Amino acid sequence: MIERLMVVTLFDGVDLLDVTGPAEVFALVPRVTTDPPGYQVVLAAETLDPVTTSAGVRVLPDATFDDLAGRAVDTLVVPGAVELDDERRVRAVVDPGVVERVRELAPRTRRLASVCVGAHVLADAGLLDGVRATTHWSTAQQLADEHPRVRVDPDPIFVRDGDTWTGAGLTACLDLTLALVADDHGQEVALRVARQLVMYLKRPGGQSQFSVSTDPRATSRRIEDLRHHVQRHVASPLTVADLAAHAHLSERQVTRLFRTELGTTPAAYVESVRVEVARQRLETTDDTLERVATACGFGTTDTLARAFRRRLDTTPAQYRARFRLAS
């Protein structure tokens, strides 16, 4: 059986789960299907010396980068590494040597995939120019600032742009790798692997990295009050005029607050909250789509469906079929 060569790059300080997560997903495929081809996972580093990960666990490489010279690579998986700066902010760390090795391997690679802040390595190698990409939310602004030619989308758990795949942080590496398996073998095989992993859900790439209600961005007391108001009154109209009246501000001031502190418009923020509430209802209740649309402030099922298409690239019915929790 011809196996797909899946190369995972290794270097000191790499995030451990970024390496072991994808490798574990690929390794489980033969357990759930007999359909060829399988995967040959190779952990590649500069030398065969043990690599110390960010967790302090040492990992042994299978091969050096030089050992791969001339070999065709099916998928190159590039994990990342971070550090804290003087103000204890998370920053992506990029090793120039790894960047050069990735740049050398890319022309012989069918499919590129970065895990978490590994997107910074691909970007430094010039492989994300003009590409829509994501990374861990904590370094998304760094990626956008350092690489203005990359179309950074900080929200999804993973993004596919042609044969380039980029994933968000840590456990999202499992979702990304399952999507790669689905691309190779179909959704049913990927779902079987997800069950082997005892994953509660297999999430589509359009899902957000974090809940609207737990968005980690620091905001003023005034915008926090508006966010809480939206959460409590999701079924109400919630126009800009309504929000302005609640905050005792002008409509222009409210719009500027949302733009400055949340990077979005009031209407887009309200829609994001409504979609999140609708997702929860679709997962946990048997409410009809009409009832969900009304309870979440969409009014009609058509408006609900358009919002799901925009934000999750799926329909409410498809979402429920995939994520409905057992009673």
N, C-alpha and C positions, 0 to 999 in steps of 0.2 A: 504493500500500500504506500503510495506517495504521500508524504506528510507535508503540511504547510510549515515553513520555517518561521517561527514567531520569536523574534529577538527582543529581549527586555534589557535595557541599558542599566548598568550598575556603576555606582561611584560612591565614595565615602560621604556619609551624611544623608543619603537618599532616604525618603520616607519608606518604612518597611512595608506597610500595607499596599503602597503603590506598586511594589514589586511582587509580593506574594498573592495579592488579590487576583490580578489578571492571570497569573500562572495557575492558580487553583481552578479558576473557571475553565480555562483551556484543558486542564488535565481531567476534568470531569466529563468532557464530551464523549470519550469512548465508552463511558459507563452507561450512557443513555441512548446511544445510537450505534449502529454498525455501518452507517453510511460513510464511505470515504469522501474526502480525505480527512485524516486526523491532524493533530498538531504536534510539532516538535518544538518544545519551548526551550530556548537557550538564553541563559543569563550571561550577558557579555560585559566584560570590564577591560580596563587597560592591561591588567595583569591577572594571573590566577590567584593572587594573594587574597585572603579573606577581606571582604568589604564590610566596614562597620556602618550600620544604618543609624538613622536618627533615634531609634529606640534602644540603641546599644547592642542589638542582636547582630552577630556577624553572619554574613552570607558568603558561600563559596561560589565564585563564577564557574560556569560550564566551559567558557571559551574566552579567549582574548578577542579584541576587535580585529587584530591582524589575522586570527584564525578564520575569520569570516570573509577574508579578501576573495573577491570574485564570485562569492555565492549569492544567489538570488534570494532575497528576503520577501516573504509574503507580507508580514506585518511587523513594523518596528514600533515597539511600545516604549515610550520615553517618560519615566517617572520624574519627580522633582524633589527639591529640598528647600527648606526655609530657615531663616534665622530671625531673631528679634533685634531691632535696632536700638539705639540709645533711649528712645521713647517707648520701648516695648511694643512697637508695631511690627507685624509680620511682614517680612520681605523675602521674595524669592531669591535663591542663590543659584547662580549659573556658573558652572565650571567651563572655561573656554576650551579645555581639552575635550570634554564631552560634546560640546557644540560642534567641534571640528569632526569628531567621529560620526556624529549624527548626520552632518552635512555630506560626509563621504558615503554613508550607507544609503541615503535617501534616493539617489538615482537608480539603485538596484532593488528598491522596495516598492511593492505594489500598493501598500496601504500604510499610512502614518497614523499613529495614535499617541496622544499625550495624556498622562494621568495627572490630575491636580496641577501643581505649578510646573509640571513638565512642559506646559505650553510655552513657558519663557525660554526653554532650551530650543524648541522648534522655531520660535520667533527670532532668537539670536542667530539661528542658522539660516534665516531668511526664507523659511519654509511656510510661514503664515502670512506673507505679504498678500493683501487682497482677499484673504480668507476670513470667513466668519468663524470665530473661535471663542471658547470659554475657558475659564480656569477657576481656581478657588476664589470665592468672593473677596477674601481678604487681600488678594494681590491683583485683582482685576484692574484697579486704577493704575497700579504700577505697570502692568502690561500695556495698557492704553497709552500711558505717558511715554514709555520707552520705545514703543513700536506703533507709531500713529498710522502705519499702513495696514495694521491688523484691525479687522472689524470685531472688536471685543464686545461680547454679549455676556455680562456677568451673572445672568439669571439662570439659564438652564443647567441641568445636571450633566448633560453632554450635548455636543453639537457635531453634526456631520456636514461637511462641505466637500462634496466630491469624494475623493479617496483620503481626505484628511479628517480625522476624528479627534476632538478634544474633550476632556472630561473635567468635571469639577472635583471637589476635594474628597480625599480619603475613601469612604464607603461608596461613593459614586463610581469608583473604579470598577466595582462589580456590575453596576448598571451599564457602564460603557462596554465592558468586555462581553456581557450577555448580548448587547446589541451587535457586537462584532460576530458573535456566534450565530445570531439570528440572520445576519447578512450572509453568512456562509452556508448555514444548514436549515434556515427557516425558523419561524417563531416557536413551533412546537418543541423543537430540540432545545431552544433557549429556555423555554418554560420548564422543561424537564430538568435542566441543569439548575435553574433557580430553586426548584423543589429539593434537589440534592443538597443545595446550600442552606436549605431551610430559610430562604428569604421570604419575608412576610409578603412583600409585593415585588413585582418586577416593574419598575417605573419607566415610562417613556421619556425620551430625552427632553421633551418640552416642559416637564415638571420643573418647578422652581427649586433652587438650592435651599431656600429657607422660607419659612412661613411669613406672610405679610405681617402678621401680628407680632412676630419675633424678629423683624428686620433689625439687624444690629447697628444700623447707622445712628449716630448721636444726633438728636434733634432738640429744638427748643421746646419749652413748656407749651407754647401756643400751638405748635404743629402736633405735639403729642395729644393735646386736648382734641384737636380736629380728627386725628387718627382714631382715638377712642370713640368719638362721636360717630364716625363712619361705621365702626364695628358694632356699636349698639343700635344703630338705626339703618341697617343694611337694606331693609325693605322699603325705606322711605325714598323720596325722589333724589335727594342729595345732589342737587345742581350746585354750580358755583355760587349762585345767589343764596341757596340754602346754607351752604357752609359759611359764606360771608356773614349772613345774619347771625348764625350761631356764635361766630368768633368776634362779632362786633367790628368787622373790618370791611374794607371795600373789596369788590370782586377782584380788582387788580392786585391788591395786597395779598389776597388768598392765593391767587395764581402764582405770584412771585414767591410766596413761602414754599409752595409745593415744588416749584422749579429749583429753588435755591437749596432746600434742605433734603428733598427726596429725589430730585432729578427727574421729575415727571409732572404731568398735569393733574389737576384735581380729578378730572373725568377718568383718566387712565388709572389713577390710584383707586378710585371707587370701584371701577370695573375689576381690578385685581383682587380687591377684598371680596367682591361678590362671587368671583370665580372660585376663590378659595372656600367660601362658605358653601357654594353649590357642590364643589368636590366632596366636602365632608358629608353632605346630605346624600349624595349619590353613593358614597362608600358605605354609609351606615343606616340608611333608611330605605323603605320601599315606596317612598313618595313618587307620585307621577312626575313627569318632566314639567307639566303645567304647574303643579304645586311647588316644585323646586324653583321654577322661574319666578313665580309670584313671591315666595318667601325670601328670595335673595335679591329682589328689587329689579329683576330683568323685565318683568311685565309679561313678555311673551316667550314661547319656546324658541322662536326664530332668533330673538335677541340673545337668548341664552346660548344657542348653537353658534352664532357668529362670534360671541366672546370666547367660547371654547376653541373654536377654530383658530382665532387670532392668537390665543395665549398658550394652548396646549397642543395645537395641530391635531385635534381629534374632535369627535362629537360627544355630547353628553351620554348618549346611549352606548357608544363604544367605550367610553371611560368607565361607566358603571359595569359593563360586561367584564372588564378586565380587573377592576379594583373593588367590586362589591365584597364587603366582608361578610363572612358567614354569621348567621344569627346565633 
